[in-house]
Amino acid sequence: MDILKNLKERYAVKLFNKEKIVSEADKEKLIEIWLLSPSSFWLQPWRFVIVESLEYKKKLRKAAFWQPQTQNSTFAIILCRIDDYSEKNFINPYIDDLVKKRWKTHEELADYKQVMLDYLFKMTKQELDAWAKAQVYIALWNMITSATTMWLDTCPMEWFNPELLEKHFSLKEKWLVPCVLLTVWYRDEKDFYAKEEKVRYDKDDMILRL
Ligand SMILES: Cc1cc2nc3c(=O)[nH]c(=O)nc-3n(C[C@H](O)[C@H](O)[C@H](O)COP(=O)(O)O)c2cc1C
């Protein structure tokens, strides 16, 4: 696979192919890849809500100002940041997981935990929200690229009504805040954008080499 070739052919798909469905195996593989997304301190301050049923796709479409790609894709993901950064619910579960998976003791990780607490809790709530949102966007790009490498198509979407989304998907009760949406399916060759030239600035204008 030449990843550059895949990425050059990728675009934000608006019209999805109604005949082709993403297989369960591919979907589960993608989910595994997404969970490998890196994050600061590997704290994973995100949750991904996968929307597959027609009932919820309709709700998603309404919340996303009727953008058709929400309903037509095989599935959509609401990428959320967490909204509870407490030591009890955010830091401790991570430390416990580290103890379990890396055979460490809580005592061995005490200094590391303190560094993390100092780093995070010097931030205001607003700064923490921005920090968490930035981590979510790392996962977003991982989702887009990994789908692209499997010749699957996606459309990221920031244009939605967060209040409506929170309401329809009970996100507040789960201490989640929606950041961005992604739909996954195969493109329809009739999509107007399929034949459009890629528009990006030139390398020399974007990359500074020192
Ligand atoms: C964070 C983000 C939010 C976006 N939101 C929307 C959206 O709400 N609706 C939409 O149709 N496209 C959306 N797009 C797609 C962009 O318009 C598209 O990626 C951009 O024009 C570049 O084109 P390309 O991805 O097809 O190369 C979004 C893209 C990103 C990365």
The ligand as an SDF file (V2000), in Angstrom:
LIG
                    3D

 31 33  0  0  0  0  0  0  0  0999 V2000
  -12.6640   19.4170   11.6380 C   0  0  0  0  0  0  0  0  0  0  0  0
  -13.3890   19.3930   10.3460 C   0  0  0  0  0  0  0  0  0  0  0  0
  -14.7260   19.7460   10.2820 C   0  0  0  0  0  0  0  0  0  0  0  0
  -15.4390   19.6630    9.0790 C   0  0  0  0  0  0  0  0  0  0  0  0
  -16.7800   19.9230    9.0600 N   0  0  0  0  0  0  0  0  0  0  0  0
  -17.4950   19.6610    7.9460 C   0  0  0  0  0  0  0  0  0  0  0  0
  -18.9120   19.7330    7.9510 C   0  0  0  0  0  0  0  0  0  0  0  0
  -19.5580   20.0330    8.9580 O   0  0  0  0  0  0  0  0  0  0  0  0
  -19.5670   19.4270    6.7970 N   0  0  0  0  0  0  0  0  0  0  0  0
  -18.9110   19.0490    5.6590 C   0  0  0  0  0  0  0  0  0  0  0  0
  -19.5610   18.7710    4.6630 O   0  0  0  0  0  0  0  0  0  0  0  0
  -17.5610   18.9940    5.6260 N   0  0  0  0  0  0  0  0  0  0  0  0
  -16.8400   19.2600    6.7320 C   0  0  0  0  0  0  0  0  0  0  0  0
  -15.4760   19.1400    6.7390 N   0  0  0  0  0  0  0  0  0  0  0  0
  -14.7940   18.7650    5.4880 C   0  0  0  0  0  0  0  0  0  0  0  0
  -13.8970   19.8910    4.9790 C   0  0  0  0  0  0  0  0  0  0  0  0
  -14.6590   20.8880    4.3890 O   0  0  0  0  0  0  0  0  0  0  0  0
  -12.8630   19.3000    4.0220 C   0  0  0  0  0  0  0  0  0  0  0  0
  -12.1010   18.3570    4.6990 O   0  0  0  0  0  0  0  0  0  0  0  0
  -11.9650   20.3780    3.4410 C   0  0  0  0  0  0  0  0  0  0  0  0
  -12.7060   21.2200    2.6140 O   0  0  0  0  0  0  0  0  0  0  0  0
  -10.8170   19.8240    2.6690 C   0  0  0  0  0  0  0  0  0  0  0  0
  -11.2620   19.0220    1.6390 O   0  0  0  0  0  0  0  0  0  0  0  0
  -10.9200   17.4710    1.5380 P   0  0  0  0  0  0  0  0  0  0  0  0
  -10.9370   16.9080    2.9360 O   0  0  0  0  0  0  0  0  0  0  0  0
  -12.0240   16.9340    0.7060 O   0  0  0  0  0  0  0  0  0  0  0  0
   -9.5740   17.3400    0.9090 O   0  0  0  0  0  0  0  0  0  0  0  0
  -14.7620   19.2490    7.9100 C   0  0  0  0  0  0  0  0  0  0  0  0
  -13.4070   18.9250    7.9790 C   0  0  0  0  0  0  0  0  0  0  0  0
  -12.7260   18.9650    9.1660 C   0  0  0  0  0  0  0  0  0  0  0  0
  -11.2780   18.5330    9.1950 C   0  0  0  0  0  0  0  0  0  0  0  0
  1  2  1  0
  2  3  1  0
  2 30  2  0
  3  4  2  0
  4  5  1  0
  4 28  1  0
  5  6  2  0
  6  7  1  0
  6 13  1  0
  7  8  2  0
  7  9  1  0
  9 10  1  0
 10 11  2  0
 10 12  1  0
 12 13  2  0
 13 14  1  0
 14 15  1  0
 14 28  1  0
 15 16  1  0
 16 17  1  0
 16 18  1  0
 18 19  1  0
 18 20  1  0
 20 21  1  0
 20 22  1  0
 22 23  1  0
 23 24  1  0
 24 25  2  0
 24 26  1  0
 24 27  1  0
 28 29  2  0
 29 30  1  0
 30 31  1  0
M  END
$$$$
